[in-house]
Amino acid sequence: MKAFHHALLIGNSPHISPRLLKTLAQKADSIIAADGGANSARKAGLSPHVIIGDLDSASATTRRQFKKARWIFVNNQNNTDLQKALDFLAEQNCRECTLAGFTGGRWDFSFGNLLTAYSYAKKMKLCFAGEGWKIFPLTSSRRFTARPGARVSLLPVKPCSGVTLSGLKFPLKNARLPLGTTRTLSNQTVRTNFSVSMRSGFLFVYIED
């Protein structure tokens, strides 16, 4: 059975870069396509191991090319293809998932996809990746690697407590970050490694490559 330790999960955004997908695929041990994300994988020259969703968006050409892939039809109209894919990865005990093709285009879809991460961030490490940026949904402490001088912003989605930042130009210690704060925008790395620790809450860590 295919291991899903670090999965690349591809969505159906029309703004996704084939070059970016190829780069991300090199760091993953498995490739999952959320329904129409299979079209993006095909255009990037990638072959998904699993294609999952309600399967109404994959083109006929994509279906022919990936006929040997594992197609999983989930008959549930009460959740999204992203949720279907993340449910599958959680069942496979996936440890880390990079998501590409879930932002851009419609704002409601982008926000909805980002907020979906809340239910899964405690089950696996998540990272939304785009051209020149990454967004990490965080419910607990985590260490990061970035180039020195990279811009880093913390965006609380619910009140956060006990927040400590190290390795950044503007450190914090045991701080409380309320929803809507701008206190943690436009920070900057001072070395290649930095850490975000927190006692409780949910926030997005935005890093520019």
Secondary structure, 3 states (H helix, E strand, C coil): CCCCCEEEEECCCCCCCHHHHHHHHCCCCEEEEECCHHHHHHHCCCCCCEEEECCCCCCHHHHHHCCCCEEEECCCCCCCHHHHHHHHHHHCCCCEEEEECCCCCCHHHHHHHHHHHHHCCCCCEEEEEECCEEEEEECCCEEEECCCCCEEEEEEEEEEEEEEEECECCCEEEEEECCCCCCCCCEEECCCEEEEECCEEEEEEEEEC
